[in-house]
Amino acid sequence: MKYITRTLLAAVALSFAAMPMAQAQQLYGHDRKPGHSYTVKKKVVTTRHTWRKGERYSNWKGRPAVRDYHRHGLHRPARGQQWVKVDNSYLLMSVATGLILGVAAAR
């Protein structure tokens, strides 16, 4: 009788452990038909920075310079300056100091 009780309790415990795994397969689509696509869109929280003249932007060298500035409606940078696109803005940077000399909204 003692062994039957232990076996029965082990079977019940095993069924409780297996139930969430079976539900997870249905939840995440592991039993999908071939050719069916399933995408999960994640909500991305981004923080926007309001750029101002005179601020220092430390990571501007890691971004490529905007070479076709006329195409984006920007004026030609003077010697020692370059345009850099950051988020949804174009920043006119001083190459020597890293100071922001101008800001333009990207279109």
All heavy atoms as an XYZ file, in Angstrom:
859
protein
N       0.821     -1.188      0.000
C       0.000      0.000      0.000
C       0.871      1.261      0.000
O       0.521      2.245     -0.624
C      -0.905     -0.045      1.242
C      -1.908      1.034      1.275
S      -3.107      0.676      0.015
C      -4.345      1.768      0.436
N       1.990      1.185      0.680
C       2.891      2.310      0.787
C       3.482      2.663     -0.586
O       3.601      3.827     -0.946
C       3.999      1.942      1.768
C       4.882      3.072      2.179
C       5.858      2.543      3.216
C       6.617      3.643      3.881
N       7.561      3.139      4.849
N       3.840      1.640     -1.378
C       4.420      1.868     -2.701
C       3.383      2.405     -3.676
O       3.703      3.198     -4.559
C       5.041      0.576     -3.237
C       6.187      0.104     -2.380
C       6.085     -1.038     -1.615
C       7.365      0.831     -2.341
C       7.134     -1.460     -0.828
C       8.427      0.423     -1.557
C       8.308     -0.728     -0.793
O       9.348     -1.133     -0.026
N       2.163      1.977     -3.555
C       1.089      2.448     -4.438
C       0.823      3.933     -4.175
O       0.632      4.709     -5.113
C      -0.194      1.604     -4.234
C       0.065      0.172     -4.668
C      -1.356      2.205     -5.004
C      -1.059     -0.764     -4.358
N       0.846      4.345     -2.948
C       0.616      5.741     -2.591
C       1.746      6.618     -3.135
O       1.504      7.689     -3.698
C       0.527      5.887     -1.056
O      -0.445      4.996     -0.552
C       0.146      7.306     -0.676
N       2.977      6.164     -2.995
C       4.115      6.929     -3.512
C       4.056      7.040     -5.031
O       4.323      8.097     -5.601
C       5.430      6.260     -3.113
C       5.791      6.492     -1.677
C       7.160      5.922     -1.401
N       7.486      6.048     -0.003
C       8.561      5.528      0.550
N       9.391      4.813     -0.195
N       8.793      5.693      1.820
N       3.709      5.949     -5.691
C       3.617      5.956     -7.144
C       2.509      6.896     -7.606
O       2.666      7.647     -8.573
C       3.354      4.530     -7.666
O       4.341      3.655     -7.140
C       3.375      4.497     -9.175
N       1.395      6.863     -6.936
C       0.267      7.735     -7.275
C       0.641      9.198     -7.059
O       0.353     10.056     -7.912
C      -0.960      7.355     -6.444
C      -2.238      8.117     -6.757
C      -2.657      7.866     -8.198
C      -3.347      7.703     -5.820
N       1.289      9.514     -5.968
C       1.714     10.893     -5.704
C       2.755     11.358     -6.729
O       2.731     12.510     -7.173
C       2.277     11.016     -4.287
C       1.240     10.997     -3.162
C       1.924     11.008     -1.802
C       0.300     12.172     -3.278
N       3.666     10.484     -7.118
C       4.664     10.831     -8.123
C       4.004     11.098     -9.472
O       4.392     12.022    -10.204
C       5.692      9.712     -8.247
N       2.988     10.313     -9.841
C       2.283     10.512    -11.106
C       1.530     11.840    -11.109
O       1.514     12.559    -12.116
C       1.328      9.347    -11.364
N       0.911     12.186     -9.995
C       0.184     13.451     -9.891
C       1.168     14.625     -9.976
O       0.924     15.613    -10.673
C      -0.643     13.493     -8.582
C      -1.192     14.889     -8.330
C      -1.774     12.482     -8.634
N       2.304     14.514     -9.286
C       3.310     15.588     -9.328
C       3.872     15.753    -10.734
O       4.093     16.874    -11.206
C       4.428     15.285     -8.332
N       4.098     14.656    -11.415
C       4.614     14.709    -12.780
C       3.599     15.352    -13.724
O       3.967     16.130    -14.608
C       4.972     13.302    -13.265
C       5.610     13.210    -14.633
C       6.939     13.960    -14.642
C       5.807     11.771    -15.022
N       2.323     15.073    -13.524
C       1.309     15.676    -14.392
C       1.212     17.180    -14.161
O       0.989     17.941    -15.101
C      -0.052     15.005    -14.177
O      -0.553     15.321    -12.883
N       1.417     17.630    -12.921
C       1.412     19.066    -12.648
C       2.620     19.752    -13.285
O       2.535     20.885    -13.736
C       1.408     19.342    -11.138
C       0.046     19.247    -10.520
C      -0.216     18.305     -9.536
C      -0.967     20.102    -10.898
C      -1.469     18.207     -8.961
C      -2.225     20.028    -10.327
C      -2.476     19.073     -9.365
N       3.746     19.064    -13.336
C       4.945     19.640    -13.937
C       4.843     19.656    -15.461
O       5.354     20.565    -16.114
C       6.181     18.855    -13.503
N       4.197     18.687    -16.065
C       4.118     18.584    -17.519
C       3.047     19.499    -18.108
O       3.135     19.880    -19.276
C       3.846     17.136    -17.923
N       2.039     19.863    -17.339
C       0.938     20.673    -17.855
C       1.401     22.049    -18.341
O       1.042     22.451    -19.454
C      -0.165     20.824    -16.807
C      -1.420     21.459    -17.367
S      -2.742     21.731    -16.185
C      -2.693     20.323    -15.133
N       2.201     22.815    -17.604
C       2.624     24.121    -18.125
C       3.468     24.022    -19.389
O       3.403     24.887    -20.255
C       3.459     24.719    -16.986
C       3.017     24.003    -15.764
C       2.605     22.633    -16.215
N       4.266     22.964    -19.525
C       5.069     22.808    -20.735
C       4.182     22.564    -21.949
O       4.428     23.089    -23.034
C       6.073     21.664    -20.567
C       7.148     21.979    -19.533
S       8.503     20.818    -19.425
C       7.729     19.247    -19.373
N       3.114     21.811    -21.788
C       2.195     21.556    -22.901
C       1.458     22.841    -23.280
O       1.244     23.119    -24.463
C       1.203     20.462    -22.522
N       1.093     23.635    -22.298
C       0.418     24.898    -22.585
C       1.371     25.885    -23.248
O       0.972     26.662    -24.104
C      -0.156     25.493    -21.309
C      -1.339     24.730    -20.775
C      -1.829     25.289    -19.451
O      -1.165     26.084    -18.807
N      -3.014     24.851    -19.041
N       2.636     25.866    -22.872
C       3.619     26.772    -23.463
C       3.824     26.452    -24.939
O       4.029     27.355    -25.751
C       4.945     26.684    -22.716
N       3.773     25.195    -25.316
C       3.923     24.850    -26.725
C       2.786     25.439    -27.546
O       2.998     25.948    -28.634
C       3.972     23.333    -26.906
C       5.300     22.731    -26.535
C       5.312     21.241    -26.808
O       4.268     20.625    -26.974
N       6.503     20.672    -26.847
N       1.583     25.391    -27.026
C       0.458     25.962    -27.744
C       0.552     27.485    -27.763
O       0.237     28.118    -28.754
C      -0.853     25.538    -27.095
C      -1.163     24.075    -27.267
C      -2.426     23.671    -26.532
O      -3.023     24.484    -25.835
N      -2.830     22.427    -26.683
N       1.022     28.072    -26.679
C       1.103     29.520    -26.576
C       2.121     30.099    -27.551
O       1.883     31.092    -28.201
C       1.476     29.922    -25.145
C       1.637     31.407    -24.865
C       0.299     32.095    -25.019
C       2.180     31.626    -23.478
N       3.253     29.459    -27.689
C       4.313     29.976    -28.543
C       4.297     29.392    -29.947
O       5.210     29.615    -30.709
C       5.672     29.755    -27.883
C       5.822     30.594    -26.647
C       5.836     30.027    -25.393
C       5.905     31.977    -26.743
C       5.946     30.800    -24.262
C       6.015     32.760    -25.620
C       6.040     32.172    -24.380
O       6.147     32.946    -23.266
N       3.310     28.644    -30.299
C       3.111     28.209    -31.668
C       4.047     27.118    -32.134
O       4.426     27.092    -33.297
N       4.436     26.207    -31.271
C       5.309     25.127    -31.682
C       4.579     24.075    -32.512
O       5.206     23.230    -33.113
C       5.967     24.467    -30.463
C       6.929     25.380    -29.780
N       8.137     25.727    -30.332
C       6.860     26.046    -28.598
C       8.777     26.541    -29.520
N       8.019     26.760    -28.466
N       3.267     24.116    -32.511
C       2.503     23.156    -33.300
C       1.935     23.835    -34.558
O       0.856     23.503    -35.012
C       1.389     22.541    -32.446
C       0.478     23.598    -31.843
O       0.839     24.783    -31.850
O      -0.585     23.230    -31.358
N       2.687     24.800    -35.121
C       2.233     25.515    -36.313
C       2.348     24.653    -37.552
O       3.156     23.744    -37.626
C       3.077     26.766    -36.533
C       2.760     27.855    -35.573
C       3.572     29.069    -35.911
N       4.832     28.950    -35.169
C       5.999     29.334    -35.616
N       6.118     29.850    -36.807
N       7.074     29.207    -34.890
N       1.563     25.009    -38.550
C       1.635     24.348    -39.843
C       2.801     24.934    -40.629
O       3.151     26.099    -40.459
C       0.332     24.556    -40.608
C      -0.855     23.922    -39.943
C      -2.114     24.217    -40.707
C      -3.301     23.647    -39.960
N      -4.555     24.046    -40.576
N       3.409     24.168    -41.527
C       4.508     24.696    -42.340
C       4.029     25.850    -43.221
O       2.928     25.832    -43.753
C       4.934     23.510    -43.198
C       4.366     22.309    -42.532
C       3.173     22.748    -41.763
N       4.877     26.853    -43.356
C       4.536     28.003    -44.182
C       3.822     29.109    -43.439
O       3.621     30.188    -43.965
N       3.452     28.888    -42.203
C       2.767     29.899    -41.415
C       3.808     30.745    -40.699
O       4.677     30.229    -40.026
C       1.845     29.229    -40.390
C       1.097     30.217    -39.552
N       1.572     30.657    -38.349
C      -0.077     30.848    -39.752
C       0.710     31.523    -37.829
N      -0.294     31.644    -38.668
N       3.742     32.053    -40.887
C       4.714     32.917    -40.216
C       4.062     33.575    -39.011
O       2.888     33.917    -39.030
C       5.235     33.974    -41.178
O       4.175     34.811    -41.576
N       4.865     33.746    -37.992
C       4.371     34.308    -36.743
C       5.444     35.245    -36.212
O       6.582     34.842    -36.008
C       4.105     33.190    -35.742
C       3.630     33.653    -34.396
C       2.340     34.110    -34.217
C       4.480     33.628    -33.302
C       1.902     34.526    -32.980
C       4.053     34.042    -32.068
C       2.762     34.491    -31.909
O       2.337     34.914    -30.679
N       5.111     36.512    -36.046
C       6.071     37.468    -35.521
C       5.520     38.107    -34.262
O       4.319     38.346    -34.145
C       6.385     38.571    -36.542
O       5.164     39.215    -36.899
C       7.050     38.008    -37.773
N       6.406     38.360    -33.359
C       6.041     39.021    -32.109
C       6.676     40.403    -32.133
O       7.876     40.536    -32.292
C       6.557     38.224    -30.891
C       6.252     38.973    -29.605
C       5.963     36.844    -30.873
N       5.860     41.427    -32.006
C       6.379     42.784    -31.974
C       6.590     43.186    -30.521
O       5.680     43.096    -29.707
C       5.416     43.752    -32.640
C       5.319     43.547    -34.122
C       4.513     44.624    -34.762
C       4.476     44.427    -36.258
N       3.741     45.473    -36.929
N       7.805     43.601    -30.239
C       8.124     44.036    -28.894
C       7.998     45.546    -28.812
O       8.324     46.256    -29.751
C       9.551     43.625    -28.530
C       9.724     42.139    -28.438
C      11.129     41.804    -28.029
C      11.296     40.307    -27.946
N      12.645     39.934    -27.555
N       7.531     46.008    -27.689
C       7.408     47.425    -27.473
C       8.770     47.955    -27.031
O       9.325     47.512    -26.045
C       6.373     47.698    -26.394
C       5.883     49.092    -26.366
C       4.767     49.226    -25.364
C       3.801     50.275    -25.818
N       2.719     50.448    -24.899
N       9.316     48.860    -27.809
C      10.625     49.407    -27.511
C      10.441     50.805    -26.946
O       9.799     51.660    -27.555
C      11.505     49.470    -28.782
C      12.850     50.071    -28.467
C      11.647     48.092    -29.367
N      11.004     51.027    -25.797
C      10.919     52.339    -25.165
C      12.210     53.079    -25.468
O      13.289     52.628    -25.109
C      10.725     52.204    -23.641
C      10.699     53.578    -22.987
C       9.467     51.449    -23.340
N      12.095     54.184    -26.157
C      13.271     54.973    -26.477
C      13.173     56.331    -25.807
O      12.082     56.870    -25.628
C      13.413     55.182    -27.997
O      12.234     55.824    -28.475
C      13.601     53.869    -28.715
N      14.299     56.850    -25.450
C      14.328     58.185    -24.876
C      14.876     59.137    -25.924
O      15.852     58.840    -26.604
C      15.219     58.230    -23.624
O      16.527     57.799    -23.979
C      14.655     57.339    -22.542
N      14.245     60.242    -26.089
C      14.658     61.247    -27.059
C      15.410     62.349    -26.312
O      15.058     62.721    -25.212
C      13.452     61.843    -27.758
C      12.646     60.817    -28.489
C      12.758     61.062    -29.943
N      11.972     60.077    -30.645
C      12.378     59.519    -31.742
N      13.516     59.837    -32.250
N      11.637     58.631    -32.348
N      16.416     62.853    -26.979
C      17.192     63.935    -26.399
C      16.961     65.176    -27.243
O      16.993     65.123    -28.465
C      18.680     63.573    -26.394
C      19.527     64.591    -25.717
N      19.687     64.603    -24.364
C      20.240     65.632    -26.196
C      20.481     65.599    -24.028
N      20.827     66.244    -25.130
N      16.752     66.290    -26.608
C      16.609     67.551    -27.312
C      17.989     68.186    -27.379
O      18.540     68.592    -26.368
C      15.630     68.486    -26.572
O      14.398     67.792    -26.397
C      15.393     69.748    -27.357
N      18.541     68.237    -28.578
C      19.889     68.761    -28.761
C      19.858     70.272    -28.827
O      18.946     70.860    -29.388
C      20.498     68.197    -30.040
C      20.543     66.717    -30.040
C      19.739     65.861    -30.727
C      21.426     65.896    -29.280
N      20.076     64.567    -30.447
C      21.108     64.559    -29.566
C      22.460     66.160    -28.391
C      21.787     63.491    -28.990
C      23.139     65.099    -27.818
C      22.806     63.784    -28.122
N      20.870     70.916    -28.251
C      20.973     72.378    -28.257
C      22.385     72.791    -28.635
O      23.340     72.068    -28.385
C      20.643     72.931    -26.874
C      19.217     72.683    -26.475
C      18.885     73.431    -25.197
N      17.518     73.124    -24.817
C      17.177     72.514    -23.714
N      18.086     72.157    -22.845
N      15.915     72.278    -23.453
N      22.498     73.986    -29.183
C      23.818     74.529    -29.504
C      24.627     74.668    -28.216
O      24.097     75.021    -27.174
C      23.697     75.913    -30.142
C      23.238     75.910    -31.552
C      23.229     77.342    -32.045
C      22.858     77.442    -33.486
N      22.880     78.825    -33.950
N      25.913     74.392    -28.325
C      26.796     74.557    -27.176
C      26.948     73.316    -26.326
O      27.843     73.244    -25.488
N      26.063     72.332    -26.508
C      26.194     71.078    -25.762
C      27.345     70.270    -26.337
O      27.714     70.425    -27.487
C      24.916     70.233    -25.869
C      23.789     70.689    -25.014
C      22.631     69.710    -25.084
O      22.860     68.510    -25.313
O      21.497     70.162    -24.933
N      27.876     69.386    -25.539
C      28.934     68.500    -26.001
C      28.324     67.118    -26.202
O      27.629     66.600    -25.330
C      30.049     68.428    -24.968
C      31.286     67.726    -25.466
C      32.402     67.808    -24.447
N      32.749     69.173    -24.065
C      33.613     69.945    -24.703
N      34.210     69.496    -25.786
N      33.877     71.160    -24.280
N      28.581     66.526    -27.361
C      28.115     65.171    -27.669
C      29.345     64.287    -27.779
O      30.139     64.413    -28.699
C      27.289     65.164    -28.953
C      26.751     63.810    -29.333
C      26.041     63.047    -28.422
C      26.943     63.298    -30.596
C      25.550     61.805    -28.762
C      26.452     62.057    -30.949
C      25.751     61.330    -30.026
O      25.272     60.091    -30.372
N      29.515     63.398    -26.823
C      30.759     62.644    -26.712
C      30.895     61.522    -27.736
O      32.004     61.173    -28.116
C      30.884     62.070    -25.300
O      29.801     61.208    -25.044
N      29.796     60.947    -28.203
C      29.872     59.778    -29.073
C      29.698     60.121    -30.552
O      29.349     59.288    -31.352
C      28.809     58.759    -28.648
C      29.055     57.409    -29.263
O      30.165     57.076    -29.650
N      27.998     56.628    -29.362
N      29.958     61.336    -30.958
C      29.710     61.742    -32.329
C      30.704     61.133    -33.304
O      30.386     60.942    -34.467
C      29.709     63.255    -32.448
C      31.051     63.877    -32.259
C      31.620     64.243    -31.080
C      31.989     64.190    -33.273
N      32.854     64.771    -31.290
C      33.113     64.742    -32.638
C      31.999     64.059    -34.649
C      34.226     65.159    -33.333
C      33.111     64.477    -35.339
C      34.210     65.024    -34.689
N      31.898     60.783    -32.845
C      32.887     60.190    -33.746
C      32.502     58.783    -34.172
O      32.975     58.291    -35.182
C      34.264     60.171    -33.089
C      34.882     61.536    -32.983
C      36.281     61.457    -32.428
C      36.882     62.834    -32.308
N      38.241     62.783    -31.765
N      31.642     58.133    -33.424
C      31.192     56.792    -33.768
C      30.143     56.772    -34.855
O      29.751     55.705    -35.336
N      29.677     57.924    -35.268
C      28.649     58.018    -36.306
C      29.263     58.536    -37.597
O      30.144     59.391    -37.571
C      27.534     58.940    -35.849
C      26.879     58.426    -34.581
C      25.682     59.262    -34.239
N      25.042     58.757    -33.047
C      24.045     57.893    -33.058
N      23.585     57.428    -34.190
N      23.498     57.495    -31.936
N      28.788     58.040    -38.742
C      29.365     58.509    -40.009
C      28.933     59.940    -40.317
O      27.829     60.360    -39.991
C      28.797     57.528    -41.037
C      27.575     56.978    -40.404
C      27.815     56.984    -38.926
N      29.834     60.660    -40.950
C      29.537     62.043    -41.344
C      28.563     62.039    -42.515
O      28.589     61.156    -43.365
C      30.818     62.757    -41.728
N      27.695     63.041    -42.553
C      26.749     63.196    -43.658
C      27.490     63.920    -44.770
O      27.872     65.080    -44.635
C      25.504     63.998    -43.213
C      24.567     64.230    -44.377
C      24.801     63.278    -42.083
N      27.719     63.232    -45.886
C      28.470     63.808    -47.005
C      27.552     64.522    -48.006
O      27.946     65.495    -48.626
C      29.255     62.718    -47.733
C      30.235     62.017    -46.868
C      31.440     62.871    -46.623
N      32.383     62.153    -45.765
C      33.171     62.739    -44.907
N      33.168     64.027    -44.782
N      33.978     62.017    -44.159
N      26.336     64.020    -48.172
C      25.395     64.623    -49.131
C      24.442     65.575    -48.407
O      23.240     65.397    -48.408
C      24.633     63.536    -49.896
C      23.964     62.537    -48.972
O      24.274     62.539    -47.762
O      23.134     61.764    -49.450
N      25.011     66.596    -47.777
C      24.239     67.523    -46.951
C      23.217     68.312    -47.763
O      22.159     68.653    -47.265
C      25.170     68.452    -46.172
C      26.300     69.020    -46.982
C      26.133     70.172    -47.713
C      27.536     68.385    -47.016
C      27.163     70.689    -48.466
C      28.578     68.894    -47.752
C      28.389     70.053    -48.486
O      29.403     70.561    -49.228
N      23.495     68.611    -49.055
C      22.520     69.349    -49.866
C      21.245     68.540    -50.068
O      20.156     69.109    -50.109
C      23.126     69.710    -51.235
C      24.153     70.785    -51.157
N      23.864     72.055    -50.722
C      25.485     70.773    -51.445
C      24.955     72.786    -50.756
N      25.970     72.030    -51.187
N      21.380     67.249    -50.173
C      20.217     66.375    -50.359
C      19.284     66.426    -49.155
O      18.078     66.256    -49.272
C      20.704     64.943    -50.574
C      19.616     63.960    -50.799
C      20.198     62.596    -51.135
N      19.186     61.607    -50.897
C      19.368     60.510    -50.196
N      20.532     60.232    -49.689
N      18.390     59.668    -50.019
N      19.844     66.663    -47.992
C      19.050     66.718    -46.761
C      18.651     68.130    -46.374
O      18.100     68.346    -45.290
C      19.846     66.080    -45.617
C      20.214     64.650    -45.873
N      19.288     63.633    -45.870
C      21.407     64.070    -46.168
C      19.884     62.483    -46.143
N      21.179     62.723    -46.329
N      18.955     69.095    -47.242
C      18.565     70.480    -46.971
C      19.475     71.172    -45.974
O      19.062     72.124    -45.312
N      20.717     70.723    -45.860
C      21.666     71.301    -44.915
C      22.669     72.163    -45.674
O      22.974     71.915    -46.831
C      22.412     70.186    -44.178
C      21.538     69.150    -43.464
C      22.389     67.983    -42.990
C      20.798     69.788    -42.314
N      23.203     73.191    -44.990
C      24.218     74.015    -45.633
C      25.586     73.341    -45.523
O      25.790     72.434    -44.728
C      24.247     75.421    -45.016
C      24.653     75.445    -43.568
N      25.961     75.416    -43.162
C      23.910     75.496    -42.435
C      26.024     75.449    -41.847
N      24.784     75.493    -41.376
N      26.507     73.792    -46.352
C      27.844     73.199    -46.373
C      28.579     73.540    -45.073
O      28.632     74.703    -44.665
C      28.621     73.745    -47.557
C      29.987     73.147    -47.664
C      30.707     73.676    -48.858
N      32.016     73.055    -48.916
C      32.819     73.124    -49.928
N      32.468     73.811    -50.997
N      33.982     72.534    -49.899
N      29.153     72.532    -44.420
C      29.870     72.818    -43.175
C      31.188     73.533    -43.462
O      31.826     73.316    -44.495
C      30.121     71.429    -42.576
C      30.044     70.490    -43.714
C      29.113     71.098    -44.702
N      31.583     74.402    -42.548
C      32.853     75.117    -42.690
C      34.005     74.173    -42.365
O      33.799     73.035    -41.926
C      32.867     76.317    -41.746
N      35.210     74.633    -42.560
C      36.384     73.825    -42.246
C      36.398     73.527    -40.750
O      36.157     74.399    -39.924
C      37.646     74.576    -42.623
C      38.897     73.814    -42.248
C      40.088     74.532    -42.705
N      40.307     74.143    -44.101
C      41.300     74.574    -44.847
N      42.144     75.446    -44.370
N      41.436     74.158    -46.083
N      36.624     72.258    -40.421
C      36.650     71.846    -39.020
C      35.274     71.504    -38.464
O      35.109     71.334    -37.259
N      34.273     71.404    -39.335
C      32.914     71.060    -38.922
C      32.408     69.926    -39.798
O      32.877     69.736    -40.914
C      31.967     72.259    -39.066
C      32.335     73.454    -38.249
C      31.424     74.631    -38.552
O      30.584     74.580    -39.444
N      31.599     75.712    -37.802
N      31.439     69.184    -39.272
C      30.782     68.157    -40.085
C      29.394     67.875    -39.529
O      29.138     68.040    -38.351
C      31.603     66.880    -40.149
C      31.673     66.078    -38.886
C      32.532     64.834    -39.066
O      33.351     64.752    -39.957
N      32.338     63.870    -38.216
N      28.490     67.470    -40.436
C      27.134     67.084    -40.054
C      27.125     65.613    -39.671
O      27.766     64.791    -40.314
C      26.165     67.291    -41.212
C      25.843     68.723    -41.497
C      26.334     69.477    -42.503
C      24.953     69.554    -40.764
N      25.800     70.737    -42.453
C      24.938     70.808    -41.383
C      24.156     69.370    -39.636
C      24.167     71.876    -40.929
C      23.387     70.426    -39.177
C      23.397     71.651    -39.813
N      26.378     65.295    -38.622
C      26.226     63.923    -38.143
C      24.747     63.698    -37.854
O      24.096     64.567    -37.264
C      27.045     63.698    -36.844
C      26.836     62.304    -36.304
C      28.514     63.960    -37.080
N      24.206     62.554    -38.277
C      22.807     62.250    -37.982
C      22.724     61.456    -36.682
O      23.344     60.408    -36.527
C      22.153     61.445    -39.103
C      20.680     61.231    -38.846
C      19.983     60.600    -40.008
C      18.495     60.477    -39.673
N      17.773     59.810    -40.708
N      21.941     61.977    -35.730
C      21.728     61.337    -34.445
C      20.224     61.289    -34.218
O      19.572     62.324    -34.212
C      22.402     62.117    -33.294
C      22.159     61.432    -31.977
C      23.883     62.268    -33.557
N      19.700     60.070    -34.021
C      18.263     59.848    -33.871
C      17.537     60.446    -35.064
O      17.704     60.002    -36.177
C      17.738     60.398    -32.541
C      18.338     59.685    -31.344
O      18.704     58.502    -31.485
O      18.449     60.304    -30.276
N      16.752     61.484    -34.852
C      16.001     62.098    -35.937
C      16.427     63.554    -36.118
O      15.621     64.408    -36.435
C      14.500     62.000    -35.659
C      13.692     62.076    -36.931
O      14.201     61.812    -38.008
N      12.428     62.455    -36.806
N      17.708     63.815    -35.885
C      18.245     65.162    -36.014
C      19.604     65.119    -36.694
O      20.320     64.126    -36.618
C      18.423     65.803    -34.629
O      17.202     65.878    -33.939
N      19.935     66.225    -37.353
C      21.271     66.409    -37.890
C      21.984     67.408    -36.991
O      21.455     68.484    -36.703
C      21.226     66.941    -39.322
C      20.694     65.941    -40.307
C      19.431     66.077    -40.850
C      21.466     64.845    -40.697
C      18.943     65.167    -41.759
C      20.984     63.923    -41.607
C      19.725     64.090    -42.128
O      19.249     63.169    -43.023
N      23.175     67.041    -36.549
C      23.954     67.910    -35.674
C      25.179     68.389    -36.423
O      25.909     67.593    -37.020
C      24.396     67.158    -34.411
C      23.305     66.499    -33.580
C      23.929     65.776    -32.393
C      22.293     67.509    -33.111
N      25.423     69.691    -36.394
C      26.643     70.254    -36.948
C      27.664     70.266    -35.821
O      27.502     70.979    -34.831
C      26.401     71.665    -37.478
C      27.595     72.364    -38.118
C      28.088     71.580    -39.330
C      27.242     73.782    -38.489
N      28.702     69.443    -35.971
C      29.668     69.234    -34.898
C      30.979     69.940    -35.208
O      31.418     70.000    -36.351
C      29.957     67.740    -34.727
C      28.756     66.887    -34.446
S      27.939     67.260    -32.899
C      29.254     67.041    -31.743
N      31.610     70.420    -34.158
C      32.972     70.918    -34.265
C      33.896     69.713    -34.137
O      33.845     68.984    -33.145
C      33.256     71.923    -33.154
O      34.628     72.203    -33.108
N      34.726     69.487    -35.140
C      35.596     68.316    -35.152
C      36.608     68.376    -34.005
O      36.926     67.370    -33.386
C      36.312     68.193    -36.515
C      37.299     67.050    -36.513
C      35.290     68.011    -37.620
N      37.097     69.549    -33.681
C      38.134     69.686    -32.662
C      37.603     69.494    -31.246
O      38.257     68.864    -30.414
C      38.795     71.050    -32.786
N      36.420     70.041    -30.950
C      35.940     70.054    -29.562
C      34.766     69.127    -29.284
O      34.515     68.789    -28.138
C      35.520     71.481    -29.166
O      34.445     71.896    -30.012
C      36.691     72.438    -29.262
N      34.002     68.750    -30.302
C      32.824     67.927    -30.085
C      31.609     68.719    -29.650
O      30.616     68.151    -29.201
N      31.663     70.040    -29.784
C      30.518     70.879    -29.440
C      29.518     70.904    -30.591
O      29.895     70.840    -31.758
C      30.961     72.302    -29.149
C      31.700     72.525    -27.847
C      32.148     73.986    -27.734
C      30.847     72.167    -26.660
N      28.254     71.027    -30.241
C      27.192     71.132    -31.241
C      27.104     72.588    -31.661
O      26.874     73.481    -30.835
C      25.853     70.638    -30.667
C      25.957     69.175    -30.275
C      24.739     70.865    -31.674
C      24.746     68.642    -29.555
N      27.290     72.855    -32.947
C      27.260     74.220    -33.474
C      25.936     74.538    -34.143
O      25.623     75.696    -34.348
C      28.407     74.403    -34.486
C      29.806     74.114    -33.923
C      30.825     74.202    -35.029
C      30.127     75.072    -32.802
N      25.165     73.511    -34.497
C      23.871     73.708    -35.133
C      23.053     72.435    -35.095
O      23.601     71.341    -34.995
N      21.729     72.594    -35.142
C      20.815     71.455    -35.090
C      19.775     71.641    -36.182
O      19.244     72.728    -36.366
C      20.107     71.356    -33.717
C      19.164     70.184    -33.671
C      21.115     71.286    -32.578
N      19.488     70.566    -36.912
C      18.442     70.591    -37.928
C      17.642     69.293    -37.798
O      18.205     68.225    -37.550
C      19.038     70.699    -39.322
N      16.336     69.405    -37.961
C      15.469     68.231    -37.882
C      15.583     67.422    -39.166
O      15.634     67.987    -40.261
C      14.021     68.642    -37.649
N      15.654     66.124    -39.036
C      15.703     65.246    -40.208
C      14.312     65.138    -40.789
O      13.314     65.130    -40.079
C      16.234     63.879    -39.830
N      14.266     65.018    -42.122
C      12.970     64.881    -42.788
C      12.673     63.462    -43.097
O      13.449     62.644    -43.312
C      12.953     65.678    -44.075
C      13.074     67.139    -43.818
C      12.917     67.882    -45.088
N      14.109     68.708    -45.280
C      14.412     69.279    -46.402
N      13.688     69.103    -47.460
N      15.461     70.038    -46.510
